[in-house]
Amino acid sequence: MALHAVGSVQPLNCARGQATTISVLQDFAKKPENLICLLQEPWCDRHGNPPSLPGFDTFTPSPTKSRCVTYVRHTSSLTATTVFTAQDSFLGTTITTPHNQKTFTLNNFYSPERAEPLAAIIPDLKLPNDCLLMGDLNAHHPWWQGPLPQTTSISRASHTIANWLQDNEFHLQNEPAIPTHHPRNGGQPSTIDLCLSLGSTTQSILSLALDHDTTSDHSAITITQSLPTATAPAVPRQCWRMADWERFDSRIQSAKMDLSQLQGTDDTLQAITNVTQLIHQAVDEAVPLRT
């Protein structure tokens, strides 16, 4: 009988933010129980590549400028293989355990800007019986949105997606009517970042939590899941009680970062990225590791 361990899977739409993309990956990697990170709209460098993450394998649906990316932690008990791609926005990855014992297929989907791109491919989509479908579907429907105002019309594409999911007996893990997208333009919050499960994968999900406090205008979702033999590797943890805060302060001060001349959005976003990276560097230098 296979042993089981608890691991976390986290999707987030980064809204193409450089600081958001980098910080969420760095924070995710610090906890050994965090096994799989799925990003939608990640920031990509000038070559069209998303950030790499040490200790993780990276999967994308297209060679460059992918609109979703999946990171799977290196472990002795989990391997991942790409089994489905469509356009630059839809990615399926099969997660397996030793001796080719399949566990589930993880689908990382981003329907660009509206529901129509996903609705166009979903009728011909053949997904395995045990899988998760996670990401930003950009579809509005009472099933996950909750009661909509009478003046709100549901697009044909959203109906197509919801009907297909129901016909294929997907289980919605989100609590309906809890918003996951809070537009920066002041628009009405909505529930478009979803987690749905199919088959025995549904029973493996222990909990779902939303984190609304992100630097994106989307909430982060964290799924806690029971995975066969998915024991995370021993990852060094920081010993905060032995932190050298004088060294931390010295590292920050030595950077002599000037934030008084910022002009426009690009300068501000770059400054946020620089500050985030500086803080992580200072912590790495000032806080010792323990295994």
N, C-alpha and C positions, 0 to 999 in steps of 0.2 A: 504494500500500500504506500502510495507516494506521501512524503511529508509535505506539509503546507506551511507557508510563511506569509506574512502580511507585507504588501508593498503598495506604493502609491503611484498613481497615474495622474498627471496634471496637464490639462489643455489651457491655453490662453491665446486670445487674439491680441497681438502686440501693437496693432494699429501702425505698423511700420516704424515704430519708435526705436531708435538705437539704444537709448538708455534703458528702456523697458526690456528689450530683447536681451541685452547683456546682463542686466541685474537679475532677471528672473532665472536665467540659466545658472548664474553663479550661486544664487540662493538655493536653487533646486539641487545642485550637485553636492551641497554641504551635508545633506541628510542621507545617510546610506539606505534608508528605507524608501527613498524616492527613486523609482526605477525607470519610469518612462515619462518624458516630457513632450507634449505635442503643441507646437506653436502654429498659429495662423497669422498671416501678414507679418512675418518676421522682418526685421531690418536686415538688409543685405549690403555687402560692401560694393565698391565701384565695379567689381568684377561679377556682381550678381550672386555672390555666395553668402549664405547665412553663417553666423559664427560657428566655429567648431567648439566642442566641449570636451576637455580632457576626461578620459574614463568612460566616454560614451561613443557609440556608433551613431552616425548621422544618416538619415534617409530622407530623400526628397523626390518629388514626382517628376522633376525636370532638371536638366544639367545646371541651369542658371535661372535666377529670378523666380525661384519657387515661391508660391504663396502659402505653402504649408511645409513644415519640417518636423520629423519625429526623431527624438534622441532616446536611445536605449542603453542603459548602463551595462558596462562589461561585467558579467558575472559568470561563474562556472556552471550555472544552472539555467541560464536564459540565452537563447540565440534568436536572432530576428532575420527575416527574409522578406524582401519586397515582393508582393504578389499581385499588386494592382496599382496602376497609375492612370490618370486621365488629365489631359491638359497640364497645367502647372499648379493645380489646386486640389487634387484628390489623390490620396495615397493610402494603400492598404499594406499592412505589415503583419506577417504571421509570427507570433511569439511561440517558440517551442522550448521544451525541456529536454534533458538528456535522453538518449536512446530514441530520438524522434517522436517523443510523446507530445502531440500538439496540445496546446492549451487554448489559445484563442487567436483570432485575427483582429487587429486594431486598425480601425479606419479613421484617418485624420482628414477631415473634409473642411474646405473653405469654399463657399459659393460666392464668387466675387460680386460684392456690392448689392446683390439681389438674389432672389430664389431661383430665377430662371436657369442659370448655368447648371445647378444641381438637378433641377426638374427635367432638363433636357437629356441627362444621361441615366437617371435613376430607373426608368422603365426597363432598361436592358442590363441593369446591374445584377450580378449574381454573387451574392455574399454567402460565405459558409454559415453553417448552422450555429456555430459558437463564435460570437464576435461582439465587439464594442464599436459603436459609431459615435464619434465625438468631433466637436468643432463648431464653427460659426456657419450655420446653414442659411442665415439671412432670410429665414422664412417666418412669417407671422401666422399663427394659427391658435385657436382656442385651446387645443389639446395641451400646449405648453404655455401659451400666453395667458390663459384664463379668459374670463368673459371680456369681450371687446366692445367698445362703444358701438351703438347701432349705426353710427355714421361711418364706421370703419369697414372698408371692403377687403375681403381676403382674396389675394391674387390667385389666378388659376394655377400658377406654379407652386404656391404654398399648399393648395389643396392636393396637387399631384404628389408632392413630397409626403404630406401627412397620410394620404390614402395608401401610398406604397408602404410606408412604415407600418401602418396598422394591418394591411393585408398580409404582410410578412411577419406579423406578430412580434414586433419590437416592443420592448418595455422601456417606458420613459423613466429615467432616473431622477431628472429634475423635479423639484416641487413646482407645480404649475403656478404661474402668476408672480414668481419671484424674478425680478428683472436681472439680466446679466449684462445689459448694454446701457450705458448712461451717456448719450451723445454730448460731446463738448459744445455743440451749438445750441444747447438748451432744449433740444427736442425731447419728445416723450420717451422715457425709458422703456425697454422692451426685453423680451426673452428670446434671444436668437442663438445663444451659445448652449449647445445641448449635449447631453450624454444619453445614449440609448443602447440597450443591450439585447442580445438574442441568444436563446438556448441556455445551456448550462452556465454560461458566463454570468447570467443574471444572478444566479445563486452565489457566485463567488464575490459579488460586490457587498462589502460590509457597511460602507457609509459613503455619503457624498457631502462635501462642504463647499461653500462659496466664500471667496475672499473678494469683497468689494473694494478693498483698500489697495489698489494697484495703480501704477503710473500710466496704465492704459485706460481707455474709456470702457473697457470690458472687464468683467469680473473673472477671476481665476476659479476654475473648478478643480477640486481634488477628490479623486476616487480612491478609496482604500479597498484593496482587493486581496482575496486569498489566492495565492498562486502556488501550484505544485512545485515543490523543491526550489522555490525562487528565493533562496537565501542570499541576501545582499552581502557583498564582500565587507571585510573589516576596513572601514574608512577612518583615518585619523580624525579626531574631533578636537576642537579648540578648547583649551583649558582656561576659561575666562577668569578664574580665581587667581591665576598666576600672570595675568596680563600686565605688561609694562606700559602703563598709560603715559609716562613721560616720553618713552620712545615713540608711542603713537602720536603724541602732540608734536614731537620734534619732526616726525615724518611729514605731518600735515603742514607745519610751518615752513619746512624747507622747500615745499613745492612753490611757495610764494604765488599762489593762484590769485589772479586779479579778476574779480567778477563785476567790476564797476563800469566797464565799457561795453556791456552786452548790447547788441543791436539786432532786434528782430528775432523771429522764431528759431532760425537755424543756429544763431549764436547761442541762444538759451538752451536748446536741446544738446548742442555740443558741450556746453558748460556742465549740464547735468550729467552727461556721460563721463566727462573728465573728473568731476567730483566723486561720482560713484566708484570709478576705477581707483581713484586716490584713496578713498576710505577702505576699499578692499585690500589694497596694497599695504596700507598702514596697519590694518588688523593682522594681516599675514605676518608682518614683521614684529608686531608687539605682543601677539597672543600665541603662546606655544601650543604645540599639538600633543595630544596623548592618544594612544591606541586603545 
